[in-house]
Amino acid sequence: MAKKILASAAGFLLLLTTAHGNVAHAGDGCAVLRELVRNSVHASAIEYGVNRRVAVAPSYRRDGAVGSTRAGRLACANTAEEASRAFTEALGALNMPVAWNKGPMNPGDYCLSSDLRHCYPSQDPLSPMLSPEQVAFVDGAWKGVRRAVASHMPFGTANGLSRFTSGSLDAALASNLNASVDGPLYSSYPTIYGGGAKR
């Protein structure tokens, strides 16, 4: 009887420790998701010349290895908020402010919906107008980010939970940004790239 009680107590203690570790790990996952989205969007914008005032730095070129190198399975419970906030931060650093809540009184720096499918950036109404090239980039880049992140949401975009490794999410971001931004923008707006040739 005493052995059963000890075994039960040990099992309960292990369960509590594991639960605590998973919660901490989930917080780490949100930080990594933000970092990967922010770095990937920033790298695409810089490499493909959406903001001409920023020099193209080799360290920001898309090579599928941008972002955190943290290993292991990660999780984030607030995926729509974290991804949209990181997107805003990346574009804000390039003087391309966007907003999420479609209202001049409360534009918001991240999406208020918990469902990633219902998150759409728009130009910040309190900031100068974006050029047509920048508007196209915002639209295409968000499509790429949304697809990449949604592919790591096992219970659907409405659930809010994403599970990933740093490498899997980074590769998905690189692939989806390439499909939704790099090729389409290159063919549609050749003048942004200095005469139509990719640098």
Order of alpha helices (4+ residues) and beta strands (2+ residues): alpha-beta-alpha-beta-beta-alpha-beta-alpha-alpha
